[in-house]
């Protein structure tokens, strides 16, 4: 039983997956924080895009005319 516990304690096979999960969690938290901080600016960018596209001509583009 002692050997089994010793092997279990020294087993590091799941360590890499845990580290990747922690890095992914930290990156996700950072991205969410940035989106929350800049949500008004991002909204204004999309509003401006909609405004520009609304003013676009309705017909298709024909080169040379």
N, C-alpha and C positions, 0 to 999 in steps of 0.2 A: 504494500500500500504506500509505503514511504517513497519507493521508486516512482510509482505512478504520479504522486503529488509533485515530486521533483521534476519529472518530465513535463507535467502540465504547467508548472510555474516557469520553466525555461523555454516553453514553446512560444515562438514569435511569428508564427505563420500568418496570423491575421493582422499584424501590426501595420503592414503597408496599406491595406484596405482602410483601416481606421484613420491613418494619416491622410489619405486621399479624401475621405469623407469630411474630415475637419477642415482641410483646405477648401473644399467645395462649399462648405457651410460658411466659412469666413468670406469668401468671394461673394456669395449670394447676399450675405448681410451687408457687405460694402455696396453692392449694386443697388440694393433696396434703399439704402441710406442716400446714395447719390440721386436716385429717382425722386425720393421724397423732397430733398433739398432743392432740386431744379425743376420740379413739376410745373411751376408757373411758366418758366422760360421755355420748357419743352412744349407746353400747351400753346404758347404764343407762336412758336415756329410752325406748328401744325395749322394754326389758324391762318397764318400768313400763306402757307402753301395752298390752303383751300381758297383763300381770297384770290391768289394769282391764277389758280386753275379755273375759278369761276369767270375770270375776265378773259380767258383764252377764246380764240375764235371757234365757232362751232363746226365749221367745215374742216376737212382734212387738209394737210399741208401738201402743196404741190411745188416742187422745186422749180425755180426759174420764172415764177409768175408773180 
